[in-house]
Amino acid sequence: MPSNVTPTDLTITPRDLRFGRGQAMKRYWLNDDPIATAFYNALSITFPKGEAYFVESVKNFREGAPEKLAQEIRAFVKQEVIHSREHVAFNRHVVDQGYDVSMLERHVDEALALTEGRPAIANLAATMALEHFTAMLAHELIANPRHLAGGEEQAAALWRWHAAEEIEHKGVAYDTWLHATRDWSRFARWKVKSIVMLATTWKFVDGRTRGMLELLRQDGLTGPRVWAKLAWYAIGRPGMARKIAGVWLSYFLPGFHPWNHDDRRLIALAESDYSDAVLPRAVPAPA
């Protein structure tokens, strides 16, 4: 039965790992497939600024939080900061392959500009919705090896590591929201989070689609055939959008909580998959 709470024995562990430093990757690093590569490249471009927004949105409510939640917020912040660092490094690879990502970055800036001046609780609600997206994607990414099959080792390891930590901290923004809105009625809480999720979904899908199409355009891939291939990648095979649809809908159910589905087993699975690709940390030379 769903517990409607984060497991009491959950530990959120920031893993300070590095991937791909000094190693060349192919332009189409994921199975020589421009569509698949564009999907992850476009998503990665959004992470550094997007995760900084997540961090600030959650930190705004750490004052007065119960000690367990306060500890989880601190671990969440550390994980997201490290994620941003690794995606900055990954994004350098995207640029090194000759892609101009200025339009993608501008879309992120424009989306973040819309949040300026909004109540802090509104930004937390948007973060909570986006964290549900990352948790859905993370689950599917690890549970179905087909998504990263044929990918270059360091890149695939980066995405599995990131996905594992997104699963691990998937309840933090939601629990912060529950604490921040503890004086609201259940209906008011449900109404606001549902409206925000609908708006966030539109912006997320529209932004990432435009980002992928822009990267593909720079590859000389345009027109209806490319659009059809992109749609098939999302809905057909491997079908990420199709496979997360049910979990997305569950967000609107009464009693929803990210940990109603305990998928911690995937964290260990991901760790075993990326452990061989982790770069050793530099050891300082003796004085």
C-alpha positions in Angstrom: 0.0 0.0 0.0 1.3 3.5 -0.7 2.7 5.3 2.3 2.2 8.9 1.1 5.5 9.8 2.8 9.2 9.6 2.1 10.6 6.3 3.6 12.1 6.9 7.0 15.2 4.9 6.2 16.0 6.8 3.0 19.5 8.4 3.0 20.3 11.0 0.3 23.9 10.7 -0.5 25.7 13.3 -2.7 28.2 11.3 -4.9 31.0 13.7 -6.0 31.8 12.0 -9.3 33.3 13.2 -12.5 32.7 11.9 -16.0 34.3 12.4 -19.4 37.1 14.8 -18.5 39.7 14.9 -21.3 37.9 12.2 -23.3 36.6 12.9 -26.8 33.1 11.8 -27.7 31.5 11.4 -31.1 29.1 14.0 -32.3 26.3 11.4 -32.2 27.4 9.8 -29.0 24.2 7.8 -28.4 24.2 4.8 -30.8 25.2 7.1 -33.8 21.6 8.4 -33.7 21.1 12.1 -34.2 17.6 12.0 -32.8 18.5 10.3 -29.6 21.6 12.4 -29.1 19.6 15.6 -29.7 17.1 14.5 -27.0 19.8 14.3 -24.3 21.9 17.2 -25.5 18.9 19.5 -25.5 17.9 18.4 -22.0 21.4 18.7 -20.6 21.7 22.4 -21.8 18.8 23.2 -19.4 20.3 21.6 -16.3 22.9 24.1 -15.0 20.5 27.1 -14.7 17.4 25.0 -14.1 19.0 23.1 -11.2 20.2 26.4 -9.7 16.5 27.5 -9.8 15.5 24.3 -8.1 18.0 24.8 -5.3 16.9 28.4 -4.6 13.2 27.5 -4.7 13.7 24.8 -2.1 16.2 26.7 0.1 13.6 29.5 0.5 11.7 27.1 2.8 14.4 25.4 4.8 14.0 27.8 7.7 11.8 26.1 10.4 11.7 22.8 8.5 11.7 19.6 10.6 15.3 18.4 11.1 14.9 15.3 8.8 13.6 17.5 6.0 16.3 20.1 6.7 18.9 17.4 6.3 17.4 16.2 3.1 17.3 19.7 1.7 21.0 20.1 2.4 21.7 16.8 0.7 19.4 17.8 -2.2 21.3 21.1 -2.7 24.7 19.3 -2.7 23.5 16.7 -5.3 22.0 19.4 -7.6 25.2 21.5 -7.4 27.3 18.5 -8.5 24.8 17.7 -11.2 25.2 21.2 -12.6 29.0 21.0 -12.6 28.9 17.7 -14.5 26.4 19.0 -17.1 28.5 22.1 -17.6 31.3 19.7 -18.5 29.0 17.6 -20.7 27.6 20.8 -22.4 31.2 21.8 -23.4 31.2 18.6 -25.4 28.0 19.6 -27.2 29.6 23.0 -28.0 32.9 21.4 -29.0 31.0 19.4 -31.6 30.1 22.7 -33.4 26.6 23.2 -32.0 25.4 26.7 -31.3 23.4 26.4 -28.1 22.6 30.1 -27.6 19.0 29.7 -28.6 18.5 26.9 -26.1 20.1 28.9 -23.4 18.0 31.9 -24.3 14.8 29.8 -23.9 16.0 28.8 -20.4 16.7 32.4 -19.5 13.3 33.5 -20.8 11.5 30.9 -18.8 13.4 31.8 -15.6 12.7 35.5 -16.2 9.0 34.7 -16.0 9.6 33.5 -12.4 11.1 36.8 -11.2 8.9 38.6 -8.7 6.6 35.6 -8.2 5.8 34.4 -4.7 8.3 31.9 -3.4 5.6 29.3 -3.0 4.9 29.5 -6.8 8.5 28.8 -7.6 8.4 25.9 -5.2 5.3 24.5 -6.9 7.1 24.7 -10.3 10.2 23.1 -8.9 8.1 20.3 -7.4 6.4 19.7 -10.8 9.8 19.7 -12.6 11.3 17.3 -10.0 8.4 14.9 -10.8 9.5 15.1 -14.5 13.1 14.4 -13.6 12.0 11.5 -11.4 9.9 10.0 -14.1 12.6 10.3 -16.7 15.2 8.9 -14.3 13.1 5.8 -13.5 12.5 5.0 -17.1 16.1 5.7 -18.0 17.5 3.1 -15.6 14.6 0.6 -15.7 14.8 0.3 -19.5 18.4 -0.1 -20.7 17.3 0.5 -24.3 17.4 4.2 -23.7 21.1 4.4 -23.4 22.0 1.3 -25.3 25.0 1.9 -27.6 25.9 5.1 -25.9 29.5 6.1 -25.2 30.5 4.8 -21.8 31.2 8.1 -20.1 28.1 9.8 -21.3 25.8 6.9 -20.5 27.4 6.7 -17.0 26.8 10.4 -16.4 23.1 10.0 -17.2 22.7 6.9 -15.1 24.4 8.6 -12.1 22.2 11.7 -12.5 19.1 9.5 -12.8 20.0 7.5 -9.6 20.3 10.7 -7.6 17.1 12.2 -9.0 15.3 9.1 -7.8 16.9 9.3 -4.4 15.9 12.9 -3.8 12.5 12.8 -5.7 10.5 13.5 -2.5 12.4 16.6 -1.2 10.7 19.4 -3.1 7.3 17.7 -2.5 7.9 17.3 1.2 9.1 20.9 1.3 5.8 21.9 -0.4 3.8 19.9 2.1 5.6 21.6 5.0 5.2 25.1 3.4 1.5 24.6 2.7 0.7 22.8 6.0 -1.9 25.4 6.8 -3.7 25.1 3.4 -6.7 23.0 2.8 -6.2 19.8 0.8 -8.2 21.2 -2.0 -6.3 24.4 -2.2 -3.0 22.5 -2.3 -4.3 20.1 -5.0 -5.7 23.0 -7.1 -2.4 25.0 -7.1 -0.1 22.1 -7.7 -2.3 20.8 -10.5 -2.6 24.1 -12.3 1.2 24.6 -12.0 1.9 21.1 -13.3 -0.3 21.7 -16.4 1.5 25.0 -17.2 4.9 23.5 -16.4 4.3 20.5 -18.7 3.4 22.7 -21.6 6.6 24.8 -21.1 8.8 21.7 -20.6 7.5 19.8 -23.7 7.5 22.9 -25.9 11.0 24.1 -24.8 12.7 20.7 -25.1 11.0 20.0 -28.5 12.2 23.4 -29.8 15.7 22.7 -28.5 15.9 19.3 -30.2 14.6 20.7 -33.5 17.2 23.5 -33.3 20.1 21.0 -32.7 18.8 18.8 -35.5 18.5 21.8 -37.8 22.2 22.5 -37.3 22.8 18.9 -38.4 20.9 19.6 -41.6 17.9 17.5 -40.5 14.6 19.3 -41.0 11.1 18.8 -42.3 8.2 16.4 -41.8 10.3 13.2 -41.9 12.5 14.5 -39.1 9.4 15.5 -37.1 8.0 12.1 -37.6 11.2 10.4 -36.4 11.2 12.6 -33.4 7.6 11.8 -32.6 8.3 8.1 -33.0 11.3 8.3 -30.7 9.1 9.9 -28.0 6.0 7.8 -28.4 7.0 4.7 -30.3 10.5 3.3 -29.6 12.0 3.7 -27.1 9.0 5.7 -26.3 10.0 7.8 -23.2 6.9 10.1 -23.4 4.5 7.1 -23.8 6.0 5.2 -20.9 5.9 8.0 -18.4 2.4 9.2 -19.2 0.7 7.1 -16.5 3.1 8.3 -13.8 2.6 11.9 -15.0 -1.2 11.5 -14.5 -0.7 10.0 -11.0 0.5 13.5 -9.9 -3.2 14.7 -10.0 -4.6 11.9 -7.8 -5.6 12.5 -4.2 -3.0 11.1 -1.9 -0.2 11.4 -4.4 3.4 11.3 -3.1 6.5 10.7 -5.2 7.4 7.8 -2.8 4.1 6.0 -3.3 6.3 4.1 -5.8 9.4 3.0 -4.0 12.0 2.4 -6.8 15.2 2.6 -4.8 16.3 -0.7 -6.2 17.1 1.2 -9.4 19.7 3.3 -7.6 21.8 0.2 -6.9 21.3 -1.0 -10.4 22.5 2.3 -11.8 25.5 2.4 -9.5 26.6 -1.0 -10.8 26.3 0.2 -14.3 28.3 3.4 -14.0 30.9 2.4 -11.4 33.4 1.2 -14.1 33.1 4.5 -15.9 33.8 6.8 -13.0 37.0 8.8 -13.3 39.3 8.6 -10.4 39.7 11.8 -8.4 43.0 13.5 -8.7 45.3 12.8 -5.8 47.5 15.9 -4.7 51.2 15.4 -5.2 53.2 15.1 -1.9 54.5 18.5 -0.7 
